[in-house]
């Protein structure tokens, strides 16, 4: 009796589906990172001009996403603080949120493709 196997594991499409799912999850993480950063910044900046938050963008790389402020000077003194100023810790807080969520986003995107 011949056995016929079907599906992504047997037809050679599994790797492609996993790669596409990983990239989709990473892109979603970039979107979440921007949204998270902007939300935190809006609560921490006392007199926001909007220029800094508007300069933020996410760029997809292969198996990664880069969230950047477009080269504006935010830097360690504002992030970590100095003197009596304790710092905003916006990048740190955003990173912690993404660390908790990114694997969930990637796993869901992969599952959507292979199920």
Buried (B, 14 or more C-beta within 10 A) or exposed (E): EEEEEEEBEEEEBBEEBBBBBBBBBBBBBBEBBBEBBBBBBEEEBEEEEEEBBEEBEBEBEEEEBEBEBEEEEBEEEBEBEEEEEEBBBBBEBBBEBBEEBBEEBBEEBBEEBEE
